[in-house]
């Protein structure tokens, strides 16, 4: 099982291994998007880059960065991920809408 903790929201989600981070956040009404993202998000296909999250801990429990993430996040630290492209396989602490 994967425990996903959203730090700012103080909310923990229990998910099956291999769960998509964006899908779990949306299901639990965790707001991943800034105003721009709310208006222009791609719905989870890795095309817009608006669901950026910062991983506070647990990077080893996530799937590797996809090609879409490599393109969209090349100027960001390794701890930044696109929630729509990230699969969770263990405990992780997530910061939604990190300072960029």
C-alpha positions as CSV (number, residue, x, y, z in Angstrom):
1,X,0.0,0.0,0.0
2,X,1.0,3.6,-0.7
3,X,0.5,6.3,1.9
4,X,0.4,9.7,0.1
5,X,0.7,12.6,2.5
6,X,-0.1,16.1,1.2
7,X,1.9,18.3,3.5
8,X,0.2,21.7,3.1
9,X,-3.3,20.2,3.3
10,X,-2.5,17.9,6.2
11,X,-4.2,15.0,4.4
12,X,-3.1,11.4,4.0
13,X,-4.4,9.1,1.3
14,X,-4.1,5.4,1.3
15,X,-3.7,4.0,-2.2
16,X,-2.9,0.7,-3.9
17,X,0.7,0.4,-5.2
18,X,0.9,1.8,-8.7
19,X,-1.7,4.5,-8.1
20,X,-1.5,7.6,-10.2
21,X,-0.7,10.6,-8.0
22,X,-2.9,13.1,-9.9
23,X,-5.9,10.8,-9.9
24,X,-5.7,10.2,-6.2
25,X,-5.3,13.9,-5.5
26,X,-8.3,14.8,-7.6
27,X,-10.4,12.0,-6.0
28,X,-9.7,13.5,-2.6
29,X,-10.3,17.1,-3.7
30,X,-6.6,18.1,-3.3
31,X,-6.1,21.3,-5.3
32,X,-3.0,20.7,-7.5
33,X,-3.6,23.6,-9.9
34,X,-2.8,27.3,-9.8
35,X,-5.3,29.6,-11.6
36,X,-3.5,29.1,-14.9
37,X,-3.7,25.3,-14.4
38,X,-7.3,25.3,-13.6
39,X,-8.1,27.1,-16.8
40,X,-5.6,25.2,-19.1
41,X,-4.9,21.8,-17.7
42,X,-4.7,18.8,-20.2
43,X,-6.6,16.4,-18.0
44,X,-3.7,14.3,-17.0
45,X,-1.9,13.5,-20.3
46,X,1.5,15.2,-19.4
47,X,1.1,17.9,-22.1
48,X,0.6,21.1,-20.1
49,X,2.9,20.8,-17.1
50,X,0.5,22.5,-14.7
51,X,0.2,19.7,-12.1
52,X,3.7,20.2,-10.8
53,X,4.3,18.9,-7.2
54,X,7.4,18.8,-5.1
55,X,8.3,15.5,-3.4
56,X,9.4,16.2,0.2
57,X,10.3,12.5,0.8
58,X,9.8,9.1,-0.7
59,X,11.3,9.7,-4.2
60,X,12.5,6.1,-4.1
61,X,8.8,5.0,-4.0
62,X,7.9,6.7,-7.3
63,X,8.0,5.6,-10.9
64,X,11.0,7.1,-12.9
65,X,10.4,10.4,-14.7
66,X,8.7,10.0,-18.0
67,X,9.8,11.6,-21.3
68,X,7.1,14.2,-20.8
69,X,8.4,15.1,-17.4
70,X,12.0,15.3,-18.7
71,X,10.8,17.9,-21.2
72,X,8.5,19.9,-18.9
73,X,10.7,19.8,-15.8
74,X,14.2,20.2,-17.2
75,X,14.7,23.5,-15.4
76,X,13.3,22.3,-12.1
77,X,15.0,20.3,-9.3
78,X,14.8,16.5,-9.4
79,X,12.3,16.6,-6.5
80,X,9.7,18.2,-8.8
81,X,7.3,15.8,-10.6
82,X,4.2,16.0,-12.8
83,X,1.5,14.4,-10.7
84,X,-0.3,13.0,-13.8
85,X,2.9,11.1,-14.8
86,X,3.8,9.8,-11.3
87,X,2.9,6.4,-10.0
88,X,3.2,5.8,-6.3
89,X,4.5,2.5,-4.9
90,X,5.1,3.3,-1.2
91,X,5.0,6.2,1.3
92,X,5.5,9.6,-0.1
93,X,5.2,13.2,1.2
94,X,3.9,15.7,-1.5
95,X,3.8,19.5,-1.6
96,X,1.1,20.7,-4.0
97,X,1.6,23.9,-5.8
98,X,5.3,24.4,-4.8
99,X,7.0,27.8,-5.0
100,X,8.6,27.9,-8.5
